[in-house]
Amino acid sequence: MVTKALGEKVTLLCQYTLAAGDEGLLDIEWVVLEPKKEQPVIMYSQDTVYDKYHMAGRVQFVNQNPADGDASIDILNLQPADSGTYQCKVKKAPDMQTHRVQLIVLEKPQKTKCYVEGSQEIGTDVTLKCKSQGGTPLISYHWGKMGKEGLPDRSSLNSDTGDLLIKNASRASSGTYKCVASNRVGADECSLVLNVTPPVNRAGTIAGAVIGTLLGLCLLAFIIFCCCKKQREKKYEKEVHHDIREDVPPPKSRGSTARSYIGSNRSSLGSMSPSNMDGYAKTQYNKVPSEDFERTSPQNPNFQPPKYGDACRMGDITVV
């Protein structure tokens, strides 16, 4: 039985010695024995090599002249499908001999990863994990600690799963650990650094998180309040500006007010009789606003109002 790794080369031995009575032609044949038939691998007959079979390009005789007593072959770049029972047959009439070899092709462990599971705090149980992503079972795992110190006293190893359990870890458990994964054809390894630290003050951490959350909520509420207040102020200013422009009519000029008032008096005087002119003149002049009257009256300090006995002309009406 021969065990080899995936991708490697294997030499299957087949050496022979001819007897003095063997006088026929020499024939050498390599086949793979399958449940129902024989699968040809390589042949030699009458000084000619025949190798154009399912392993073409990967199989060859070790000796360029197999007739010299060595019919061994090399198989290159082994694949999982190459596993099986190989038979070498040497025939030279009237004799014939066979030789069988069991070939097993395995895959080496590869892409092995190491990591820590659990909290790396003093007093806790820490598990070091080791796992290969590839490789043919069975794979065995072994842990070791770098340096002069060995594995901690309170540690236990499961070689099948690759778990190293360290109970009640302490500062002395800190260090660099290496894991080796191996099977019958090869090995692979990985390493990690374990740093055991004092426990964290969880109460302080929780209190800090709660206080930070409350402060954040207060700040958010303050920002929302300021934004709402600013929006209300802008809305109020727009409403006031709209009311001033549309609801309040513009003030009339003072000159137009006085002229309209005097015009109305003239029309009223035209309909008055001389008998009641005395009372009308006294009341109507009292109704004229002082501000408008001062603006329309001439600024003459010697001006005297007419007396009741004098004649006063207003428009087309003469009053005595």
C-alpha positions as CSV (number, residue, x, y, z in Angstrom):
1,M,0.0,0.0,0.0
2,V,1.3,3.4,-1.0
3,T,-0.2,6.7,0.4
4,K,0.5,10.0,-1.4
5,A,-0.7,13.6,-1.3
6,L,-2.8,15.3,-3.9
7,G,-0.7,16.8,-6.7
8,E,2.5,14.8,-5.8
9,K,4.3,12.1,-7.8
10,V,4.3,8.4,-7.0
11,T,6.5,5.5,-8.2
12,L,4.9,2.1,-8.4
13,L,7.5,-0.6,-8.3
14,C,7.6,-3.7,-10.6
15,Q,10.9,-5.4,-11.0
16,Y,11.3,-8.9,-12.5
17,T,13.9,-11.5,-13.6
18,L,13.4,-13.7,-16.7
19,A,14.0,-17.4,-16.5
20,A,16.3,-19.2,-18.9
21,G,13.4,-21.1,-20.5
22,D,11.4,-18.0,-21.4
23,E,11.8,-17.7,-25.1
24,G,8.7,-15.8,-26.3
25,L,8.1,-12.1,-26.8
26,L,8.2,-9.8,-23.8
27,D,5.0,-8.1,-22.9
28,I,4.5,-5.6,-19.9
29,E,1.1,-4.3,-19.0
30,W,-0.1,-1.9,-16.2
31,V,-3.8,-1.8,-15.4
32,V,-6.2,-0.5,-12.7
33,L,-8.4,-3.2,-11.3
34,E,-12.0,-2.1,-11.2
35,P,-15.0,-4.1,-10.0
36,K,-16.2,-5.2,-13.5
37,K,-13.2,-4.6,-15.8
38,E,-9.5,-3.7,-16.1
39,Q,-8.6,-0.1,-17.1
40,P,-5.3,0.0,-19.1
41,V,-2.6,2.5,-17.9
42,I,0.5,1.8,-19.9
43,M,1.9,-1.1,-22.0
44,Y,5.2,-2.3,-23.5
45,S,5.3,-4.8,-26.4
46,Q,8.0,-5.5,-29.1
47,D,10.2,-2.5,-28.1
48,T,7.2,-0.1,-28.3
49,V,5.5,1.8,-25.4
50,Y,1.7,2.4,-25.5
51,D,0.5,5.1,-23.1
52,K,-2.5,6.8,-24.8
53,Y,-5.0,5.9,-22.2
54,H,-7.0,7.8,-19.5
55,M,-3.7,8.9,-17.8
56,A,-2.1,10.0,-21.0
57,G,0.7,12.6,-20.3
58,R,0.9,11.8,-16.6
59,V,2.3,8.2,-16.6
60,Q,5.7,6.9,-17.8
61,F,8.1,4.0,-17.3
62,V,10.9,4.8,-14.9
63,N,13.5,2.9,-17.1
64,Q,13.4,4.0,-20.7
65,N,14.0,0.3,-21.6
66,P,11.6,-1.8,-19.5
67,A,13.1,-5.0,-21.0
68,D,16.1,-4.6,-18.7
69,G,14.2,-6.0,-15.7
70,D,12.5,-2.9,-14.3
71,A,8.9,-2.2,-15.3
72,S,8.2,0.4,-12.6
73,I,6.2,3.5,-13.5
74,D,5.8,7.1,-12.3
75,I,2.4,8.8,-12.1
76,L,2.6,12.6,-12.0
77,N,0.2,15.2,-10.5
78,L,-1.9,12.7,-8.5
79,Q,-5.7,13.2,-8.4
80,P,-8.2,11.7,-6.0
81,A,-9.6,9.6,-8.8
82,D,-6.1,7.9,-9.1
83,S,-6.8,6.0,-5.9
84,G,-7.2,2.2,-6.6
85,T,-5.4,-1.1,-7.1
86,Y,-2.8,-1.2,-9.8
87,Q,-1.5,-4.5,-11.3
88,C,1.8,-5.0,-13.2
89,K,1.8,-8.1,-15.5
90,V,5.0,-9.4,-17.1
91,K,4.6,-12.1,-19.7
92,K,7.1,-14.0,-21.7
93,A,6.0,-17.3,-23.0
94,P,5.7,-19.8,-21.5
95,D,5.8,-17.8,-18.1
96,M,3.7,-14.9,-16.6
97,Q,3.9,-13.1,-13.3
98,T,1.8,-10.3,-11.7
99,H,2.4,-7.7,-8.9
100,R,-0.3,-5.5,-7.3
101,V,0.0,-2.2,-5.5
102,Q,-2.8,-0.3,-3.5
103,L,-2.6,3.5,-4.1
104,I,-4.3,6.0,-1.9
105,V,-4.4,9.7,-2.8
106,L,-5.2,12.1,0.1
107,E,-5.4,15.8,0.4
108,K,-3.2,17.6,2.9
109,P,-4.8,19.9,5.5
110,Q,-4.8,23.5,4.2
111,K,-6.1,27.0,5.0
112,T,-6.0,26.2,8.8
113,K,-7.4,29.0,10.9
114,C,-7.0,29.7,14.6
115,Y,-9.3,32.0,16.7
116,V,-10.5,32.6,20.3
117,E,-14.0,31.8,21.4
118,G,-15.3,33.6,24.5
119,S,-14.2,36.5,26.6
120,Q,-10.4,36.9,27.2
121,E,-10.9,38.0,30.9
122,I,-9.3,36.7,34.0
123,G,-11.4,34.0,35.7
124,T,-13.3,33.0,32.6
125,D,-13.1,29.8,30.5
126,V,-11.4,30.5,27.1
127,T,-11.6,28.2,24.1
128,L,-8.9,28.2,21.4
129,K,-10.3,27.0,18.1
130,C,-8.4,25.4,15.2
131,K,-10.0,24.3,12.0
132,S,-8.7,23.3,8.5
133,Q,-10.7,24.4,5.5
134,G,-9.4,21.5,3.4
135,G,-7.8,18.1,3.8
136,T,-8.9,14.5,3.7
137,P,-10.0,13.0,7.0
138,L,-8.9,11.9,9.4
139,I,-7.3,15.2,10.5
140,S,-5.6,15.4,13.9
141,Y,-5.1,18.7,15.8
142,H,-2.4,19.5,18.3
143,W,-1.9,22.7,20.3
144,G,1.3,24.1,21.8
145,K,2.4,27.3,23.5
146,M,5.5,29.1,22.2
147,G,8.4,29.7,24.5
148,K,9.6,27.7,27.5
149,E,6.2,27.4,29.1
150,G,3.9,24.6,28.1
151,L,0.1,24.5,28.0
152,P,-1.7,25.8,31.1
153,D,-2.3,23.2,33.8
154,R,-6.1,23.8,33.6
155,S,-6.3,23.1,29.9
156,S,-7.8,20.2,27.9
157,L,-7.3,19.3,24.2
158,N,-9.7,17.6,21.8
159,S,-7.5,16.4,19.0
160,D,-10.5,15.5,16.8
161,T,-12.2,18.9,16.8
162,G,-9.1,21.1,17.4
163,D,-10.6,22.8,20.6
164,L,-8.3,23.7,23.5
165,L,-10.2,24.6,26.6
166,I,-8.5,26.8,29.2
167,K,-10.5,26.9,32.4
168,N,-10.3,29.9,34.9
169,A,-7.8,31.8,32.7
170,S,-5.2,34.0,34.4
171,R,-2.5,36.4,33.2
172,A,-0.1,33.4,33.0
173,S,-2.3,32.0,30.3
174,S,-1.4,34.8,28.0
175,G,1.0,34.1,25.2
176,T,1.4,32.8,21.6
177,Y,-0.3,29.5,20.8
178,K,0.3,27.3,17.7
179,C,-2.0,24.6,16.3
180,V,-0.8,21.9,13.9
181,A,-3.4,20.0,11.8
182,S,-2.1,16.8,10.2
183,N,-3.2,13.7,8.4
184,R,-1.3,10.8,6.7
185,V,0.1,12.9,3.9
186,G,0.9,16.3,5.3
187,A,0.3,19.0,7.8
188,D,-0.6,22.7,8.1
189,E,-0.4,25.1,11.0
190,C,-1.7,28.5,12.4
191,S,-1.1,30.6,15.5
192,L,-2.7,33.2,17.6
193,V,-2.0,35.6,20.5
194,L,-4.0,35.2,23.7
195,N,-4.1,38.3,25.9
196,V,-6.0,37.7,29.2
197,T,-7.1,41.0,30.8
198,P,-8.9,42.0,34.0
199,P,-12.7,42.1,34.0
200,V,-14.3,45.2,32.6
201,N,-16.5,47.4,34.9
202,R,-19.8,46.6,33.3
203,A,-21.8,48.7,35.7
204,G,-19.9,51.8,34.8
205,T,-20.1,51.0,31.1
206,I,-23.9,50.6,31.3
207,A,-24.3,53.8,33.3
208,G,-22.2,55.7,30.8
209,A,-24.2,54.4,27.9
210,V,-27.5,55.4,29.6
211,I,-26.3,58.9,30.4
212,G,-25.0,59.3,26.9
213,T,-28.3,58.2,25.5
214,L,-30.3,60.7,27.7
215,L,-28.0,63.6,26.8
216,G,-28.4,62.7,23.1
217,L,-32.2,62.7,23.5
218,C,-32.2,66.1,25.3
219,L,-30.1,67.6,22.6
220,L,-32.4,66.3,20.0
221,A,-35.4,67.7,21.8
222,F,-33.8,71.1,22.1
223,I,-33.0,71.2,18.4
224,I,-36.6,70.2,17.5
225,F,-37.9,72.9,19.9
226,C,-35.7,75.6,18.3
227,C,-36.8,74.6,14.8
228,C,-40.5,74.7,15.7
229,K,-40.1,78.1,17.3
230,K,-38.4,79.5,14.3
231,Q,-41.1,78.2,12.0
232,R,-43.8,79.8,14.2
233,E,-42.0,83.2,14.1
234,K,-41.7,83.1,10.3
235,K,-45.4,82.1,10.0
236,Y,-46.4,85.0,12.2
237,E,-44.3,87.6,10.3
238,K,-45.9,86.4,7.0
239,E,-49.4,86.7,8.4
240,V,-48.8,90.3,9.8
241,H,-47.3,91.4,6.6
242,H,-50.2,90.0,4.6
243,D,-52.8,91.8,6.9
244,I,-51.1,95.2,6.5
245,R,-51.0,95.0,2.8
246,E,-54.5,93.7,2.1
247,D,-56.8,94.6,5.1
248,V,-55.8,98.2,5.9
249,P,-56.6,100.8,3.1
250,P,-54.0,103.5,2.5
251,P,-54.6,106.9,4.3
252,K,-56.0,109.8,2.3
253,S,-54.0,112.9,1.7
254,R,-54.9,115.9,3.8
255,G,-55.3,118.2,0.9
256,S,-57.9,116.1,-0.7
257,T,-59.8,115.8,2.6
258,A,-60.0,119.6,3.0
259,R,-61.1,120.1,-0.6
260,S,-63.8,117.5,-0.3
261,Y,-65.0,119.1,2.9
262,I,-65.2,122.6,1.4
263,G,-67.0,121.3,-1.7
264,S,-69.6,119.7,0.5
265,N,-70.1,123.0,2.4
266,R,-70.5,125.0,-0.8
267,S,-73.3,122.6,-2.0
268,S,-74.9,122.9,1.4
269,L,-74.8,126.7,1.5
270,G,-76.5,126.9,-1.9
271,S,-79.6,125.3,-0.4
272,M,-79.7,127.5,2.7
273,S,-81.9,130.5,3.2
274,P,-80.6,133.7,4.7
275,S,-82.8,133.2,7.8
276,N,-80.9,130.2,9.1
277,M,-77.4,131.1,7.7
278,D,-76.4,132.5,11.0
279,G,-76.7,129.2,12.9
280,Y,-75.4,127.1,10.0
281,A,-72.2,129.1,9.7
282,K,-71.4,128.8,13.3
283,T,-72.0,125.0,13.5
284,Q,-70.3,124.1,10.1
285,Y,-67.1,126.0,10.8
286,N,-66.9,124.2,14.1
287,K,-67.0,120.8,12.4
288,V,-63.9,121.5,10.2
289,P,-60.9,119.5,11.6
290,S,-58.4,121.9,13.1
291,E,-55.5,120.3,11.3
292,D,-57.0,120.4,7.9
293,F,-58.3,123.9,8.4
294,E,-54.9,125.2,9.4
295,R,-53.4,123.7,6.3
296,T,-55.9,125.3,3.9
297,S,-56.2,128.8,5.6
298,P,-53.9,131.5,4.5
299,Q,-51.0,132.2,6.9
300,N,-51.9,136.0,7.4
301,P,-51.8,137.3,10.9
302,N,-54.0,140.3,10.0
303,F,-56.8,138.2,8.7
304,Q,-60.1,138.9,10.3
305,P,-63.2,136.8,9.9
306,P,-66.3,138.6,8.5
307,K,-68.8,140.0,10.9
308,Y,-72.4,139.2,10.8
309,G,-73.4,142.6,9.5
310,D,-71.0,142.6,6.5
311,A,-71.6,141.1,3.1
312,C,-69.9,137.8,2.4
313,R,-69.7,136.3,-1.1
314,M,-69.4,132.6,-1.4
315,G,-69.5,131.3,-4.9
316,D,-72.7,132.6,-6.5
317,I,-74.4,133.3,-3.2
318,T,-74.3,136.7,-1.5
319,V,-75.0,136.8,2.2
320,V,-75.7,140.1,4.1
